Amino acid sequence: MDACQDIAARVREYVARHRLLDATPSLLAGFSGGADSTALVCLLHDLRPDLTAVHLHHGLRGPE
């Protein structure tokens, strides 16, 4: 198992163990579009295909 699969498995196990998504009728996730928040949205979508992702521009980064 590579590192990405290991992280995904750990997130799935944590969410299941703590029943974090059991009581939610729908799931809304805000993300900035960066690598970390995009990875989280992908993991959450695997767990809940009905996920709605909303892009949030923080306006904190300068010009690239």
Buried (B, 14 or more C-beta within 10 A) or exposed (E): EEEEEEEBEEBEEEBEEEEEEEEEEEBEBEBBEEEEBEBBBBBBBEBBEEBEBEEEEEEEEEEE
